[in-house]
Amino acid sequence: MIILKSLIYFCLAGICEIGGGYLIWLYLRAGRSIWFALFGAILLILYGFIATLQPTNFGRTYAAYSGIFLLISLLWGWQVDGIKPDQFDWLGGAIALLGVLVIMYAPRT
């Protein structure tokens, strides 16, 4: 159950971080309304709070987030920007996810 909660926190934090960054990107690079930037900032703040819910220390948590965010970023680019990941994107994502699993969930003595 702890692993499932942890994975849910990773996904929620990833969506907030990537979504928030994307909204600010749209404001700065695509000329969207200031409301995009403000909502993006709120999502980024929310991301910071969600990350603290992980059951391990700061360094381990943030190291593992990099792999989760990599995968969510690939999926975001595919679904939002229409750029389909290729086999090397998927391979890199799988390697990163394996690293996340080892960092976060390997048994420790």
C-alpha positions as CSV (number, residue, x, y, z in Angstrom):
1,M,0.0,0.0,0.0
2,I,2.9,2.4,0.8
3,I,4.3,1.8,-2.7
4,L,1.0,2.5,-4.4
5,K,0.5,5.8,-2.4
6,S,4.1,6.8,-3.3
7,L,3.5,6.2,-7.0
8,I,0.3,8.2,-6.8
9,Y,2.2,11.1,-5.2
10,F,4.8,10.8,-7.9
11,C,2.2,11.1,-10.6
12,L,0.3,13.9,-9.0
13,A,3.5,15.9,-8.4
14,G,4.6,15.2,-11.9
15,I,1.4,16.5,-13.5
16,C,1.5,19.6,-11.3
17,E,5.2,20.3,-12.1
18,I,4.9,19.7,-15.8
19,G,1.5,21.2,-16.2
20,G,2.6,24.3,-14.2
21,G,5.7,24.7,-16.3
22,Y,3.8,24.2,-19.5
23,L,1.3,26.9,-18.6
24,I,4.1,29.4,-17.9
25,W,5.7,28.3,-21.2
26,L,2.4,29.1,-23.0
27,Y,2.3,32.5,-21.3
28,L,5.9,33.4,-22.1
29,R,6.4,31.7,-25.5
30,A,2.9,31.6,-27.0
31,G,1.5,34.9,-25.8
32,R,-1.3,33.5,-23.7
33,S,-3.0,35.4,-20.9
34,I,-1.3,36.2,-17.6
35,W,-3.8,33.8,-16.1
36,F,-1.9,30.9,-17.6
37,A,1.2,32.0,-15.8
38,L,-0.6,32.5,-12.5
39,F,-2.4,29.1,-12.6
40,G,1.0,27.6,-13.6
41,A,2.6,29.1,-10.6
42,I,-0.1,27.7,-8.4
43,L,0.4,24.2,-9.8
44,L,4.2,24.6,-9.2
45,I,3.6,25.5,-5.6
46,L,1.2,22.6,-5.2
47,Y,3.9,20.3,-6.7
48,G,6.2,21.4,-3.9
49,F,3.8,20.4,-1.2
50,I,2.9,17.1,-2.8
51,A,6.5,16.1,-3.0
52,T,6.8,16.3,0.8
53,L,4.3,13.4,1.1
54,Q,6.8,10.8,0.0
55,P,7.8,8.3,2.6
56,T,11.6,8.8,2.3
57,N,14.2,11.5,2.6
58,F,14.5,14.6,0.4
59,G,17.5,13.5,-1.7
60,R,16.2,10.1,-2.5
61,T,12.7,11.5,-3.3
62,Y,14.0,14.1,-5.7
63,A,16.4,11.7,-7.3
64,A,13.5,9.4,-8.0
65,Y,11.3,12.2,-9.2
66,S,13.6,12.8,-12.2
67,G,12.8,9.4,-13.6
68,I,9.0,9.8,-13.1
69,F,9.0,13.3,-14.6
70,L,10.9,12.0,-17.6
71,L,8.2,9.5,-18.4
72,I,5.4,12.0,-17.7
73,S,7.1,14.5,-19.9
74,L,7.3,12.1,-22.8
75,L,3.6,11.3,-22.4
76,W,2.7,15.0,-22.1
77,G,4.6,15.8,-25.3
78,W,2.8,12.9,-27.0
79,Q,-0.7,13.8,-25.8
80,V,-0.5,17.6,-25.6
81,D,2.1,18.6,-28.3
82,G,1.5,15.6,-30.6
83,I,5.2,14.4,-30.6
84,K,5.2,10.6,-30.4
85,P,8.1,9.2,-28.4
86,D,10.3,6.9,-30.5
87,Q,12.0,3.6,-29.4
88,F,14.9,5.5,-27.8
89,D,12.6,7.7,-25.8
90,W,10.9,4.6,-24.5
91,L,14.2,2.8,-23.8
92,G,15.5,5.8,-21.8
93,G,12.2,6.1,-20.0
94,A,12.3,2.4,-19.0
95,I,15.9,2.7,-17.8
96,A,14.9,5.8,-15.7
97,L,11.9,4.0,-14.3
98,L,14.1,1.1,-13.3
99,G,16.3,3.5,-11.5
100,V,13.3,5.0,-9.7
101,L,12.2,1.5,-8.5
102,V,15.7,0.8,-7.2
103,I,16.2,4.1,-5.5
104,M,12.7,4.2,-3.9
105,Y,11.7,0.6,-3.2
106,A,14.8,-1.6,-2.9
107,P,14.9,-3.3,0.5
108,R,17.4,-1.6,2.8
109,T,19.1,-3.1,5.8
